[in-house]
C-alpha cells in the first residue's frame, strides 16, 4: 500500500476521486482536516505517469509559443527564409 497526506483545506483531485470510485484508493479524513490517500499497488519511488509528462510538455510548449521571444524568433526566421528565396 502507498499512502500520501493531503493538507488541510486542499481539494482531492478528480484523478484521485476516480481511483476511489474504481476501488483502487481510499481517502481517510483526520480530525485536523488533513486527509490520507491510500493506494493499492506498489511504491515505484519517484515515478512520473506518462500522461502527467505529456500534460507538462504540452503546457510548456504552449507557454513558449505564446512568448514574445518566440514571436521575434519566428519573424526573424521568416525574413531569412524570404531573403534566401
Secondary structure, DSSP 8 states (H G I E B T S, - for coil): -EEEEE-TT----HHHHHHHHTTSEEEEE-TTS-EEEEESS---SS---HHHHHHHHHHHHHHHHTSHHHHHHHHHHHHHHHHH-
